[in-house]
Amino acid sequence: MPPLHAVRRYQQTADAVCGPTALAMQLSSVGFDLSPGEVVRRAAGFRRAGDAGFTTQELAAFCLSLGLEVELHSFDGRVLDYAWSRLDRSDLESRLTALCVHLRASRPSTDARLRYAEGYLSLVRAGGVLRIATHPRRALLLDLLDRGPVGAGLLDNVLSGTGKRDASGAPDPLDGQVGTHSVLLVGADADGFLLADPALPADAALRRTDTETLLAAVTAAQVDDDNSVLLVTR
């Protein structure tokens, strides 16, 4: 089994939501003492002007600017093409460039798919590693955990077994929405995985989930193109 990685714990706030908060915890494992708010401020230059929040790709580009190595495994078949999993870096960059050109010509600049495509292209051009697969596997997560804590985008409704909610967070099975979330995998055992969850207080116990639920939750984050896992190392 992989080691249990010690990270500094943070709880998300209105100003620093789950993505930057999970990344702040992840960065603490490689020697960076940055609060979630500091991550938000310093990573702001890696997202497009006017865009809200951060995509994983934008946060990964920020990590590259810190001199870290970045490995992003994406299972997003809505923006990417699964057939690209066999391409080398040069060919992948060419395909992503063509995709961005196509989306810019055919979609509004605010289109979420364009934002993600541009994020993938920026990541590859900056030297980050992008791996494409159809779905996450336990073996992959264990391999990544051997090297460090792993950021994961997932659908919290699947992880928690909860229903749709309205903007205030109240249950709303008719018009409510499901929501994606970012967590940090810090360990594993024979029964599943241990998560540092930004939604919980910083002194809360690690969250435990079985393998099948975690893999399903990551896969289900396809609804917002957030189904990916991120490793950051020195």
Summary of the structure (lengths in Angstrom):
residues: 234
radius of gyration: 16.9
end to end distance: 21.8
largest distance: 48.7
contacts: 748
relative contact order: 0.20
helix: 41%
strand: 19%
